[in-house]
Amino acid sequence: MTEIRDTPAATDRPRPPAAARTAAAAALAAAVLLSTLVTGGAPDPATASVALLPLIAAAGYLRSARWAAFPAVLGVLTLLSLRATDLSHDLVRPGEPLPFLVAASAVLASGVLLAGALPGTAARGRAALVGLPLGAVLGLVLVLALPQADDTGGLSGEQVAALPTVSMVDFAFEPGQLTVAEGQPVAFRFSNDGEGAHSFAVESLGIDVTVPAGRTRMVVVDLEPGTYPFVCSVGDHEEKGMAGRLTVLGEGGGDGHAAGTGGAVHDH
């Protein structure tokens, strides 16, 4: 007599994970590694370790694990908290293909992972259908919320090379004492040679220009005579001693009066 064994119906088998979410997790991990170890200036292994979160999520998706959404969402939120300024900086520079492609893949993959963690998007294909537009919106929000000015400010390569350069290191401005003459705009090139983002902030003028790691931005000053303290407003960098002073000399070489009496600072 033939023994009949019960077999689970096809409909009882666990649904395979959405391929789009698995691919997005791997893409996000690769983008994080590239942006932190290659395109972000100085190598930053600590930040690059964030790539482990989407890799763990990808492994979970391949095993149809319900917990996979947690490391995916955590990875996206961690990436945005640590690299938002850098992503914005790279997205507005389509002329530099590698940083732009890395930033674009990061925001698109982030959108797919976030969409895949939402109820009702677990079906195959729906994560990509919802997530890709979500990632595009995320990138647009970053660009609008954290605008990054052009590196050159319209100057030629020779003019940019001739500008006085202020190096940002962890945690100081080099040089920390800047002196200019009254009567004409003067451009400074701020080069971030540190491992993380820094800023040039003049509180009395409401100026705060962020420079991502390994990047350069310009500031044009046209101020009345006076002394203008500036600091790095990122985290506790000011408390660590990242501060300096900009002196605008008046006629006869004096600095005239205290800061905050007028003038303008333009970000380029």
Disulfide bonds with the S-S distance in Angstrom:
none
